[in-house]
Amino acid sequence: VSLPMGWDRHHATEFTCVRDLVPSLYGPAAAMQFNRALLVTVLPLEVMERFNVGYQDAAGYVALMGIGTFTANVPTGWLLGHLSPRDVLLVSVGISVLSALIFMVSSKATLGVGAVLLGVAQTMTQLARQAFIGAWVPQDYRGRVSSALGGVNRISFFVGPMIGGALAHRFSTRCVYGVQLLISGLGGLLILRFMPNVATSDQAGGSKNAKGTKAAPAGTMEILRVHGKTLARIGVFTLGFSALREGRKLYFALAGKDANLTQETVGYIAGLSFGVDACFFPAAGKLLDTIGRTKTGGLSMTIISVGIGVLTLSHSVGFQVLFAVIAGFGNGLGSGVCITIGADLAPPESRGTFLGIFRTTTSLADLIAPLIVGVIADRMSLHAAERMSVIWGLATALYVTLLVPDTRQKPSVATPTVIGKLAAPVPAEADPEAPGSEVELAPAGGDGDGAEEDARLLGAPTVDAAAGGDADVAGGEDARLLGAGAGDPEAAGEGAEAGALGPVFTGATSEGDRLL
């Protein structure tokens, strides 16, 4: 495996970072997301039409996919501690192929089993991509690379529902599942041919701490003990955000069924929404790296909520199209938010385990959101379920905007390199004697107390090195809790030989920067 063009820290640009990931990351991502997009409207509509069931049962089948995504998080995190992201992606391709074969039987039982397996494959794919981005992509480009990945997902969802709906309406649902099988195989070929075998620090055996000793990868309970407050505070947001997104996807099928639209028409409306989605992922990347992760997420949720609010007025075709456009715009602005936050916070010595736990909150939303929407729609009305989603979305947007500090960090100085057959970033050497080598946590015009308080909101310990704190601790253990590498120059040098991972936060930071 050779280092891609444009990844020299001193010469890399936004364009080269995104361009060189097209065949290795974005191509396989498009293939896997297309499989999920094919079934956005096909699965719930097939269940309602073939088995003559109501909203609750149809939503239950969608929730089975959520069960797969939820239960696979921690096991996938464990796998990422023992296998490379590339290997985990190949396993997910195999599960997706198995899911398509089971779907083709088209009975109540096999549709349920296929949905669970597809959920498992989706979780493995998303976590492996997130680990790949965290280990391979420089932090100062991570928001744009993640948002571009979100854009690729949205392009897949733009064409997927339209193709799936047209195939189901004009041929049969078995034809849809056959396409899923072929696209899964194509994604596997792209992974085998182009994706580098990137080592996360879990496989590298941990990262160096401030004393120059190697930190062993932490287990699940240790991650919960050290990062529990961070995960809980961010988890409220990711749970609410993902639940709103899942509700939005389900409303295409439920509102279409309520208006007696065909599968093909429902697919076109959903495709329109995801097409609008795909137009705004470049703007999302800029917002993530400028105004911040949490404010971008809050803005996205507010606009999606307004779009769902349109459906509370009417389910006519015109109102459904208006809902599709507004909600698509809002969701496009949220492209890559959860991926970027997870990559920001994951400690490099236990990236896979941390991301597995982090993803549990978003996967929990995949499970509970369809169930809640289905139950309320069946026992009250579909309009009541839509109003509930609007209230949920606006409340979570207010929470994340006002109460959750942003997770942006100082741009990293780690550069990807290749170690044998495994690639990993190498920390640059830092000189604690050099001017400006201290890490300032205080915001502009204030003292260190405010920044420390903000850091505590995410459960992270803080050290103000400029105020006389221990530089080893500031650059090592405490910084590592939020994904930073060791700040000790000797550790950095040894880390280069051992393939230690993670950005090093020992360079000067501009006034107002915070390490949260």
SESE-548188 format. One line per 5 residues: number of its first residue (from 1); their letters; for each residue z, y, x of C-alpha. Coordinates in steps of 0.001 Angstrom, whole numbers, plus 524288, in hexadecimal, padded with zeros to 5 digits. Layout:
SESE-548188
NUM) A) Z:Y:X  ...
//
This chain:
SESE-548188
1) VSLPM) 80000:80000:80000  7FC1D:80D2A:80592  801B0:81A6C:80262  7F967:82144:7F7FA  7F228:82DAD:7FB45
6) GWDRH) 7F95C:83A5C:7F91D  8072C:83520:7FA76  80A9E:83C0C:80716  8165B:8446D:80372  8107C:85045:80A36
11) HATEF) 802DE:84EF6:80448  80507:848A3:7F6F3  800CA:85038:7EB01  80289:84E30:7DC7C  7F45F:849E7:7DB93
16) TCVRD) 7F50A:83FB5:7E664  801C7:83A04:7E14C  7FC2F:837F7:7D3AC  7EE89:83413:7D860  7F324:82944:7E165
21) LVPSL) 7FB55:8231A:7D6A6  7EFF4:82198:7CD1F  7EC64:81366:7D033  7F9F4:80EC9:7D41D  802B7:81513:7C9D3
26) YGPAA) 7FB1A:81BFB:7BF28  7F0DB:81162:7BCFE  7FA8D:80646:7BA94  80320:80F89:7B2A2  7F7A6:812D6:7A9C4
31) AMQFN) 7F4B2:8046D:7A7AF  802AC:800C5:7A42A  804C9:80C6C:79B37  7F7DA:809DD:7946F  7FD1D:7FC92:79058
36) RALLV) 808BA:802FE:789BD  8002E:80DA2:783D3  7F746:80392:77D71  802AF:7FF28:774F3  808CE:80C48:77160
41) TVLPL) 80352:80BA3:763A4  7FD80:7FDDA:76366  80A5B:7F652:76434  81231:7FD0A:75952  8065A:7FE00:7505F
46) EVMER) 802DB:7EFAE:7526D  810C1:7EBA6:74F1E  810D3:7F3CC:74288  80351:7EF61:73E2E  8038D:7E10C:74244
51) FNVGY) 81177:7DDEA:73E0B  812E7:7E805:7330F  81FA4:7EDD7:7382F  82567:7FB8D:737D6  82829:80624:741DF
56) QDAAG) 834C3:7FFEC:746A7  82EAC:7F2D2:74A35  822E2:7F936:75091  82BCB:801ED:758A6  833AC:7F5CE:75C1D
61) YVALM) 827F8:7EFF0:76307  82664:7FC6E:76AD9  834F3:7FB9F:76DF0  832DD:7EDE8:77368  82ABD:7F453:77DE4
66) GIGTF) 83680:7FD1D:78035  83F15:7F120:781D2  8361A:7ECA9:78CB7  83670:7F9D8:79387  84534:7FAEC:79223
71) TANVP) 848EE:7ED65:796EB  83F97:7EDC0:7A286  8451C:7F9F1:7A909  85055:7F494:7B117  8494C:7E7D9:7B4D5
76) TGWLL) 83D93:7EFE6:7B932  84688:7F89E:7C12E  84BD1:7EC69:7C7C7  83DF1:7E7B4:7CA53  83A8E:7F4A3:7D0B5
81) GHLSP) 845C1:7F231:7DA28  83F1C:7E5BB:7DEA5  8309C:7E7FA:7DC48  827B9:7F386:7DEE9  822EB:7FBE6:7D37C
86) RDVLL) 81571:7F5E1:7D56B  81AAE:7E813:7D379  82259:7EC0E:7C75C  81615:7F243:7C1AC  80EAF:7E58D:7C3AC
91) VSVGI) 81951:7DE22:7BC67  8183D:7E7E6:7B138  80983:7E588:7B093  80BEF:7D6FD:7AEEA  8158C:7D985:7A3CD
96) SVLSA) 80BCF:7E2B0:79D23  8014D:7D81E:79DC8  80AC7:7CE51:797BE  80E10:7D820:78D14  7FFAB:7D9BD:78971
101) LIFMV) 7FDC7:7CB09:7888B  8098C:7C9B3:77F8A  8051D:7D52A:7770D  7F855:7CE1C:77457  7FF73:7C3E2:76C26
106) SSKAT) 802E9:7CEF0:7627B  80E5B:7C8D7:75B4E  81B43:7CF83:7583F  82225:7C87F:76366  81792:7CA3D:76DB4
111) LGVGA) 815CE:7D8AF:76AAD  82467:7DA65:76D00  82472:7D2AD:779BD  8185D:7D9C6:77E80  81EA9:7E6EF:77B85
116) VLLGV) 82AD3:7E35E:78361  822B8:7DEDC:78F07  81A50:7EB11:78EAE  826D2:7F32E:78EDE  82B8C:7EBB8:79ACD
121) AQTMT) 81E96:7EE14:7A1AB  81F24:7FC99:79E77  82CCA:7FE09:7A43A  8292A:7F6D8:7B0A4  81D19:7FF51:7B21D
126) QLARQ) 82446:80C19:7B00F  82FA3:808E6:7B90B  826C9:803FE:7C3DB  81E84:8105B:7C307  82AC1:818B4:7C34E
131) AFIGA) 82FE1:8118A:7CF4D  82294:81302:7D5D7  82280:821B8:7D358  8307C:8233F:7D83C  82DBE:81BCB:7E4CB
136) WVPQD) 81FF9:82080:7E7B2  81DC4:82E23:7E22C  82382:83A25:7E91E  82D95:840D2:7E08B  82691:84DE1:7E05E
141) YRGRV) 81AC5:8476B:7D9C6  8224D:83DD2:7D171  8222E:845E7:7C4F7  81369:8479C:7C553  810C1:83973:7C8D5
146) SSALG) 819D8:834F7:7BDDA  813B4:83E2F:7B3F9  8061C:83983:7B802  80AF5:82BA8:7B584  80F9D:83025:7A82E
151) GVNRI) 80230:83615:7A612  7FB9F:82929:7A94D  80490:82297:79F6A  80084:82C92:79535  7F213:82AA4:797DB
156) SFFVG) 7F451:81C19:7958D  7FB30:81F3A:788CF  7EFEE:8284B:7852B  7E5B5:81D93:7856B  7EE94:811DE:782A1
161) PMIGG) 7F210:81446:77444  7E40D:817FE:770D6  7DE66:80BC8:77737  7E932:8031D:771D8  7E7C5:80872:76409
166) ALAHR) 7D8EF:8076B:7643D  7D91B:7F96C:7696F  7E362:7F528:75F85  7DC1B:7FB8F:7542D  7CE5F:7F703:757AE
171) FSTRC) 7D14F:7E9CC:75DC5  7DF2D:7E463:75E3B  7EC36:7E65B:764E4  7E94C:7DA89:76D89  7DE76:7E2A4:77395
176) VYGVQ) 7E8AB:7ED0D:776F3  7F12C:7E2F6:77DB8  7E55D:7DDDF:78537  7E2F7:7EB81:78A92  7F15F:7EC1A:78E86
181) LLISG) 7EF6B:7DF8A:79635  7E385:7E4C5:79D80  7E9AF:7F1EB:7A0BE  7F5F8:7EB41:7A5F1  7ED9A:7E370:7AF54
186) LGGLL) 7E697:7EFC1:7B3C8  7F39B:7F66C:7B691  7F7E9:7EAC7:7BEB5  7EB83:7EB64:7C6E5  7ED95:7F9E4:7C9BE
191) ILRFM) 7FB97:7F757:7CE08  7F77B:7EC41:7D705  7EC72:7F40D:7DD12  7F1EC:801C0:7DEAC  800C5:802BF:7DD5C
196) PNVAT) 80845:8030E:7EA49  813F6:7FA11:7EBC3  81DF7:80508:7EBF5  82BBD:801DC:7F065  83691:80810:7E89B
201) SDQAG) 84317:809AF:7F03B  84895:7FE30:7E8A1  83F86:7F546:7F05E  84198:7FD49:7FCB3  84FEC:7F9AF:7FBDA
206) GSKNA) 8556B:806D4:7F7EC  85515:81439:7FE1C  85D01:81A07:80928  8692D:8217D:805C1  86EED:82D0A:80D28
211) KGTKA) 875CF:82408:816E0  868F8:81D97:81A9E  86C94:810A3:81451  863DB:80A24:80A57  867FB:80B54:7FC1E
216) APAGT) 8663E:7FEA7:7F4B9  85F42:7FF6E:7E796  86946:80176:7DCCD  86A9E:7F82E:7D15F  86A3C:7FBA4:7C302
221) MEILR) 878E7:7FDE0:7C197  87963:80642:7CDDB  86E16:80E91:7C8D7  8753B:8105C:7BBE7  881DC:81404:7C2DF
226) VHGKT) 87BB0:81E09:7CBE4  87122:82378:7C303  876DA:820C1:7B594  878EB:82F0E:7B1E6  86B4A:832B9:7B654
231) LARIG) 8651F:82796:7AEBA  86CF7:82AAD:7A277  869A7:83929:7A268  85B30:83750:7A530  85AE7:82B31:79C8F
236) VFTLG) 85DE1:83304:79041  85197:83AE9:792BD  848A9:82F8A:7966E  84D75:827CD:78AA6  84AAF:83308:78152
241) FSALR) 83DA0:83650:78799  838B3:8284D:7876F  83D63:82609:7797C  835E3:83200:774D9  829A2:82D3F:77BC8
246) EGRKL) 82ABC:81F99:77600  82CA0:8253A:76861  8208C:82D83:76A22  8185B:8217F:76D8E  81D5C:81A0C:761BB
251) YFALA) 81A9D:8252A:75843  80BF4:823D0:75AA0  80C0C:81648:7545C  81644:818F2:749DC  8106C:825D5:74539
256) GKDAN) 802DF:81FC8:7459D  80760:81466:73D3C  80DF3:81DC8:733C4  800FC:82524:7325A  7F942:81852:73105
261) LTQET) 7F107:81B04:73D16  7E973:81040:74414  7ED5C:80B08:75166  7E198:811D6:7574A  7E53D:81F24:751AF
266) VGYIA) 7F36C:81DCB:755EA  7EEBB:81A20:7637D  7E648:82650:7643A  7F19E:82F28:76045  7FA8A:828E6:76A69
271) GLSFG) 7EFCA:829CA:774A1  7EE0C:83840:771B7  7FC85:83A81:7741F  7FC70:8335B:78115  7EFEE:83A69:784D7
276) VDACF) 7F6EA:8476D:7833A  80201:8412B:78AFC  7F907:83E58:79656  7F454:84C74:79752  801A2:851D0:79B10
281) FPAAG) 806FE:848CD:7A59E  802AA:851FE:7B0BA  80A87:85CDC:7AA5A  815FB:8537D:7A923  815CC:850EA:7B7CA
286) KLLDT) 8164F:85F6E:7BAD5  82167:86175:7B12B  82935:85613:7B6D5  8286A:85BC5:7C485  82ABA:869F8:7C06F
291) IGRTK) 83379:86BF3:7B48A  839AA:85E92:7B692  83A93:850FA:7B0BD  8448B:8536E:7A5FB  83EAA:86013:7A0B5
296) TGGLS) 8314B:859B1:7A04B  83707:84E54:798B4  83DC1:8577B:78F25  83130:85F0A:78CA8  829A6:85278:78A77
301) MTIIS) 83389:84D31:780B5  833B1:859DB:778F4  824F0:859CA:77711  82492:84B42:7737D  82F2F:84DBE:76957
306) VGIGV) 82730:858BC:76354  81B84:84F79:76289  82352:844EA:75B99  8287D:84F76:7528C  81A8C:85188:74DB6
311) LTLSH) 81A91:843A5:74846  8265C:846C3:73FD6  81D6F:84FB0:737E0  81282:845FD:734F4  80C06:8396D:739A7
316) SVGFQ) 7FE4E:83DE5:73674  7F3E1:83C4F:740F1  7F42B:84AD9:74425  802D3:84B0B:74659  8021C:83E88:74E52
321) VLFAV) 7F7CC:844AD:75723  80045:850DF:758B2  80BEA:8483B:75C18  80394:840E6:765F8  7FF40:84D57:76CE5
326) IAGFG) 80CAB:8540D:76D80  8142E:847DB:7716D  809A8:84488:77B67  80AE2:85201:78193  819AA:850A0:78277
331) NGLGS) 8192F:842E5:787E8  80F18:84709:791FE  81844:8517A:7972D  82296:846E6:798FA  819B5:83E83:7A165
336) GVCIT) 8213F:83836:7AC97  82E96:83E15:7A937  8366A:83168:7A8D5  82F0E:82B7B:7B462  831BD:83778:7BCBE
341) IGADL) 84026:83855:7B927  8420E:829FE:7BC84  83B0C:82B8B:7C98B  8433F:837B3:7CC8C  85046:8311D:7CA1E
346) APPES) 84DFE:82351:7CF4E  855BB:820C5:7DBED  84C24:81B77:7E60E  854E4:8104B:7EA67  85530:80AA7:7DC83
351) RGTFL) 84958:810AA:7D5F6  8454C:804AA:7CE1C  852D3:801F8:7C88E  85508:81036:7C508  847D9:81179:7BE40
356) GIFRT) 84A67:80506:7B699  856E4:80ADC:7B115  850A1:81831:7AF28  84567:8125F:7A76E  84EF9:80B7F:79E5B
361) TTSLA) 85122:8181F:796C0  842A4:81A63:7945F  8409E:80C14:790F7  84C0C:80C8A:78787  84485:81726:7805E
366) DLIAP) 838B8:80E11:77F67  841AE:8047A:77870  849A6:80D04:76F4B  83FEE:817C1:76B9A  8366F:80EED:7640D
371) LIVGV) 841CA:8080E:75D3F  8481E:814D6:758FD  83B3D:81A95:75453  837B8:80E0C:74CFE  844E4:80CAA:7463A
376) IADRM) 84555:81AEE:741D7  83723:81A86:73D5C  83958:80E25:73547  8468A:8119F:72F67  844AF:8203F:72D9D
381) SLHAA) 836F9:82550:73036  82D6C:8274F:73B4B  82F82:835F8:73A3B  83E30:833DA:73C31  83B74:82C42:748B6
386) ERMSV) 832B2:8373C:74D89  83D31:8416D:74ADB  846F1:8392D:7526B  83DAA:838E7:75E12  83C2F:847B1:75DBE
391) IWGLA) 84AF0:849C6:75DDC  84C8D:83FB0:768BF  8421C:84618:7711D  846E4:85410:76FB5  85517:85043:7724B
396) TALYV) 8517D:848E4:77EC2  848C7:8540D:78364  85418:85D89:781B1  85D40:85448:788FC  85482:85264:794DF
401) TLLVP) 850DC:860CC:795DA  85EC2:86604:79545  8677D:85B4D:79AAE  8600E:85334:7A4C0  85D98:85905:7B25A
406) DTRQK) 8502F:856D8:7B814  84DC2:84BAE:7C1A6  84432:852A2:7CA94  84791:8519A:7D8F1  8433D:8585B:7E545
411) PSVAT) 835AC:8534C:7E934  836F9:84709:7F143  83302:84581:7FF72  83082:836E9:7FEDB  822E0:83213:8022F
416) PTVIG) 81D7A:824E0:7FDFF  81A27:81BBE:8090A  816CF:80D74:80AB9  81FFC:80320:81018  818A7:7F681:8122C
421) KLAAP) 813F5:7F2CB:804B4  81DCA:7FB61:7FDCB  81CA2:80A16:7FC84  82846:8134F:7FBD2  82B62:821B0:7FE17
426) VPAEA) 831F2:82528:80AE9  83C4C:82FF0:80B62  83911:83B27:8147B  842E1:83EA2:81EF6  84C49:849A6:81BFC
431) DPEAP) 8536F:8527C:8256D  860DC:85684:82049  86188:8610D:82AC7  854F1:867A4:82652  85607:8742C:81E6E
436) GSEVE) 85595:871FA:80FE5  858B2:8637D:810E4  863E1:8646A:80788  86262:86142:7F923  865F4:86C7A:7F033
441) LAPAG) 86A19:86870:7E29E  86D39:875E1:7DD39  86382:87C62:7D400  85E62:88A03:7D6C7  86891:89456:7D522
446) GDGDG) 873BA:88ACE:7D30E  87D37:8825F:7DA66  87D75:873E2:7DD0C  8867F:87103:7D1B0  87BCE:872A9:7C78F
451) AEEDA) 87290:86964:7CE6B  87D5A:85F83:7D07B  880C9:8602C:7C21B  87280:85E09:7BE64  871D4:85274:7C78E
456) RLLGA) 87DFE:84C99:7C15B  8772B:84D4D:7B433  86E15:842D0:7B940  8792A:83B40:7BF48  87553:83E2F:7CD58
461) PTVDA) 87F18:841D9:7D80B  87C49:84E8C:7DF2E  87EC8:853E8:7ECAF  87BFA:861ED:7F07E  8783A:86058:7FEAC
466) AAGGD) 8762E:86ED5:80068  88426:87157:7FC39  8898F:868A4:806CF  887B4:85B55:8009A  88522:84F28:8088D
471) ADVAG) 87690:84F6F:80C08  87649:840AF:80DAF  87B8B:83EAD:80025  872C3:84936:7FA40  866AB:84367:80055
476) GEDAR) 86A91:83541:7FEA5  872B8:82EAE:7F44E  87320:83998:7EA43  864C4:83D30:7EB4F  8612A:82ED6:7EA89
481) LLGAG) 867B3:82DD1:7DD30  85C5B:835A3:7D7BA  8518B:82EF9:7DF3A  852BD:835E3:7EC5E  852C2:82EFE:7F949
486) AGDPE) 85C6B:830A0:8044A  85E1C:83DBA:80AA1  86290:83898:817D4  857F6:83A9A:8224C  85AFE:82DDB:82914
491) AAGEG) 85A86:826B4:81C29  84D72:82D09:81964  8480C:8287E:82645  84CFE:81AAC:8246A  84831:81AFF:8166E
496) AEAGA) 83A6F:81D7C:81B57  83AF2:810B2:822D3  84153:8090D:817CD  838CF:80E80:80CEF  84411:81548:80607
501) LGPVF) 84030:81C90:7F9D4  84310:82936:7F2F3  84171:837B5:7F513  84AA7:83E7A:7FE91  85165:84AA4:7F95B
506) TGATS) 854D3:85141:8061D  84A8B:85C02:80684  84D15:869D7:801E7  84CC3:86C16:7F363  848FE:878D8:7ECE8
511) EGDRL) 853BA:88084:7E67F  855DD:87B49:7D8E2  851F3:86D33:7DBD7  85B3B:86308:7D683  85D1B:854D3:7D9E0
516) L) 86145:84E8F:7CD39
//
